[in-house]
């Protein structure tokens, strides 16, 4: 299987880091972060 990397824009990376920081205390941030991580995994499984 080919290795796939998901590269975020600088703004997206900043938001992603914020969500990681706030997820333990905020249900909304945790939900958004979970959705992003699921989409990342889908992209990695099927990059086409």
Secondary structure by P-SEA (a helix, b strand, c coil): cbbbbbbbcaaaaaaaaaaaaaccccaaaaaaaaaaaaaaaaaaaccc
